[in-house]
Amino acid sequence: MENESEVTGYKVLYRTSSQPDVNVLNTDKTTAELWLQSNDDYIIEVKATTDGGDGTSSDQILIPRLAIIYLHEICTEYLVSY
């Protein structure tokens, strides 16, 4: 479309399911690394940023507490193995 601007970065919005306060990670990369506590569920959304402003939010992504613990165990096991 003619009025769309080039994507210049992304905003990763994340919060725990028990807190209304949103944290924002700004990045110009297509990947982001978040350090999440394992004692809560997280809700994450992503927005593209352009010179014209922020784009529409992605669908919410729910990261359940058990998935965080499982991922931590896999990463820890991998680090210990090598």
C-alpha atoms as one frame of an Amber mdcrd trajectory, in Angstrom:
protein
   0.000   0.000   0.000   1.158   3.521  -0.704   0.676   4.917   2.799   2.538
   2.156   4.650   5.959   2.983   6.075   8.991   0.731   6.223   9.339  -1.229
   9.464  12.145   0.296  11.544  11.851  -1.889  14.633   9.597  -3.762  17.006
   8.072  -3.303  20.437   7.698  -6.418  22.559   5.094  -5.776  25.241   5.009
  -8.274  28.084   3.525  -8.641  31.537   2.638 -11.299  34.035  -0.958 -12.467
  34.013  -1.362 -11.197  37.590  -0.049  -7.639  36.953  -1.562  -4.890  34.798
   1.790  -3.088  34.310   3.291  -3.695  30.867   7.037  -3.856  30.210   8.265
  -2.773  26.779  11.374  -4.019  25.004  12.303  -1.966  21.918  14.463  -3.656
  19.309  15.487  -3.210  15.690  15.977  -6.967  15.293  13.453  -9.668  14.368
  14.287 -11.647  17.520  14.196 -10.722  21.198  15.302 -12.427  24.380  13.254
 -11.962  27.531  14.263 -13.075  31.018  11.047 -14.318  32.611  10.511 -15.395
  36.194   9.275 -18.980  36.520   6.618 -18.226  39.141   3.962 -16.673  36.878
   2.288 -16.859  33.475   3.270 -14.194  30.923   1.313 -12.456  28.193   3.326
 -11.120  25.249   2.371  -8.957  22.255   4.505  -7.588  19.424   4.075  -4.371
  17.428   6.036  -3.223  14.398   7.298   0.359  14.570   7.668   2.707  11.618
   8.403   6.384  11.067   4.617   6.801  11.008   4.093   5.224  14.440   3.296
   1.827  15.905   1.502  -0.876  13.994  -1.314  -3.059  15.256  -0.510  -5.473
  18.085  -0.081  -9.141  17.323  -2.415 -11.628  18.936  -1.545 -12.187  22.577
   0.892 -15.013  23.218   0.465 -16.801  26.549   3.600 -18.335  28.066   2.434
 -20.604  30.902   4.526 -20.927  34.034   5.144 -24.634  33.417   6.557 -23.895
  29.955   9.017 -21.428  31.489  10.187 -24.011  34.024  10.495 -26.649  31.276
  12.498 -24.308  29.028  14.767 -23.390  31.942  15.435 -27.076  32.655  16.273
 -27.752  28.999  18.634 -24.745  28.821  20.293 -25.670  32.117  20.727 -29.280
  31.015  22.200 -28.123  27.708  24.648 -25.761  29.403  25.755 -28.422  31.892
  26.186 -31.029  29.133  28.603 -28.960  27.069
